[in-house]
Amino acid sequence: MNTLMWFRSDLRLSDNPALYHGLKACEGDMLGCYILCQQFIDEHPINPRQLWFIYEHLKLLQQAFARAGRAFKVLTVKNASDVPAAIHELCAEQGVGKLVFNAEYPLNELRRDKAVVATLEAENINCKRYHDRALVPPGMLTTQQDTPYKVYTPFSRAWRSQVKGVTFKIYQSDMNAIAAASDSPLAKGSDRALLDDAFAPYLKQSVTAPMQALWSVGERAAKAALTDFCRDRVAGYQHDRDYPATEGTSRLSPYLAIGVLSPKQCFVAARDTVGGFWGDDEDVACWVGELIWRDFYMHIIAAFPALSRHRPMQVYTEGFAWSYNKDDFQRWCQGQTGIPIVDAAMRQLNQTGWMHNRLRMVSAMFLTKNLRIDWRMGERYFMEQLIDADFCANNGGWQWSASTGTDAAPYFRIMNPQSQSERFDADGAFIRRFVPELKNVTGKKIHNPDGCVDNYPAPMVDLKESRATTIAMFKDLKGTA
Ligand SMILES: Cc1cc2nc3c(=O)[nH]c(=O)nc-3n(C[C@H](O)[C@H](O)[C@H](O)COP(=O)(O)OP(=O)(O)OC[C@H]3O[C@@H](n4cnc5c(N)ncnc54)[C@H](O)[C@@H]3O)c2cc1C
């Protein structure tokens, strides 16, 4: 009986538990598949930059399978409800008796997987689910009352004690050994054509060319970036991570988002840079703290399905009178707000598909607290632009910034973009990189040019006034809730 490995957001060969265990227990051939679902692309949404990154990594996986004499099929379906039948058909065609995959936790993905498992099990095809997206799988950490954690600090305490003393095995999947043992290589000639045809509508040269120049493709490149970060930059991370003009963070998020790297590989690499206990090294502990935030938001999404239906975690904020002003929103999207740090951040996003973490907070707060635009519009725009788009982290970040989330920024603590700019981009190097209209502005004026440059807009909103109004509106709402 053959085994089918269904790849989703785990596009790697190493440290892939479903692939590793699937291969180990495989009595026949192992083949791979990926399903491109039109509905997921439109609704989630999966953006063209990330689709390019997925495509490039599928190409590599397909080559690895082909070298081992294995087939790797890319199926295209219109709706999520078509997935079970598509997989079942592939299983029937290829003599598959077992399906293996790694879990995904947002609601639609859980529903889709449940339907697939029900369909296949009804046909006596065994299904096995593994966990790789979070270092500590969702559901594993609960409070003393057996409820999900809603606050980061106690969650991170429980997380640290869960991983303490665990050695963590990095799985290596030996595709070639399985190939040698097999005497019935599966058809693979047309596999590449299936992949190319499926992705062709999304791969526009204008999108892919800039991405190719910015992001290296492949597990080897991702591991090299992790090694470089741990060797050269993790020391100093706690300080450097806040300054967008310097390369103070790992920039591994695009790889983590589609699973070219596992969080376990990241944790182990960082942990092993420390002679003693990793938690005693401030820089490493701080970086691991970010991996814990990543796990935290995944646990939250898994525990509270309403979040996958675009609902806020703090129910009282449902009543907030958000703005839906299209012109204001467009100015924010295009980096034309007249607030230099926000504009530089949005242009970094639009040009590179990535934005520095501090600026994600600053630009999200500006949209939700100064323009009072519904956080879900910003959330969607980020999903449409980010090469590292990740529903859990993005939803968590937006709900944190909008004060609608669990353990979010309190509504009265609103970041002032100008002070953030003065503090974290003091000499304006980052602003000048992305807002060339301001390159000749000198001194502190760079943070608030306010009409001194002809081709740069005046601030679209008064920061103090809009802040005060927002706080008053939240206060009223909370009072009546
Ligand atoms: C409004 C908003 C939206 C966001 N949207 C996304 C998103 O779509 N995808 C995404 O991966 N991250 C998102 N983040 C979190 C964070 O900004 C990015 O993960 C980080 O900037 C990626 O850069 P890095 O790889 O250099 O991070 P590093 O600082 O090197 O951190 C290492 C890894 O930890 C994880 N991480 C870091 N910070 C966070 C965080 N606050 N929450 C969850 N995980 C984190 C990422 O996987 C990151 O690659 C968002 C944050 C905010 C405030």
The ligand as a Gaussian input file, in Angstrom:
#p B3LYP/6-31G(d) Opt

LIG

0 1
 C       -0.141000      44.154000      12.803000
 C        0.837000      42.996000      12.759000
 C        0.733000      42.038000      11.753000
 C        1.611000      40.951000      11.706000
 N        1.477000      40.024000      10.704000
 C        2.305000      38.945000      10.660000
 C        2.166000      37.962000       9.642000
 O        1.268000      38.000000       8.800000
 N        3.081000      36.948000       9.628000
 C        4.082000      36.832000      10.552000
 O        4.875000      35.889000      10.489000
 N        4.191000      37.739000      11.540000
 C        3.365000      38.797000      11.619000
 N        3.521000      39.734000      12.616000
 C        4.542000      39.511000      13.662000
 C        5.934000      40.110000      13.380000
 O        5.830000      41.438000      12.994000
 C        6.737000      39.337000      12.320000
 O        6.701000      37.956000      12.605000
 C        8.201000      39.779000      12.282000
 O        8.290000      41.137000      11.996000
 C        8.964000      38.969000      11.242000
 O       10.287000      39.406000      11.135000
 P       11.497000      38.489000      11.584000
 O       11.381000      37.145000      10.951000
 O       12.740000      39.242000      11.337000
 O       11.222000      38.344000      13.142000
 P       12.162000      37.991000      14.409000
 O       12.146000      39.170000      15.304000
 O       13.481000      37.472000      13.996000
 O       11.326000      36.860000      15.139000
 C       11.488000      35.450000      14.839000
 C       10.183000      34.835000      14.430000
 O        9.247000      34.888000      15.490000
 C        7.929000      35.092000      14.981000
 N        7.413000      36.362000      15.498000
 C        8.109000      37.487000      15.766000
 N        7.319000      38.426000      16.305000
 C        6.086000      37.891000      16.361000
 C        4.825000      38.373000      16.812000
 N        4.681000      39.600000      17.348000
 N        3.753000      37.568000      16.699000
 C        3.867000      36.324000      16.193000
 N        5.029000      35.810000      15.755000
 C        6.128000      36.580000      15.830000
 C        8.048000      35.140000      13.460000
 O        7.782000      33.871000      12.939000
 C        9.506000      35.534000      13.262000
 O       10.037000      35.116000      12.024000
 C        2.636000      40.828000      12.688000
 C        2.730000      41.793000      13.693000
 C        1.845000      42.867000      13.730000
 C        1.980000      43.893000      14.819000

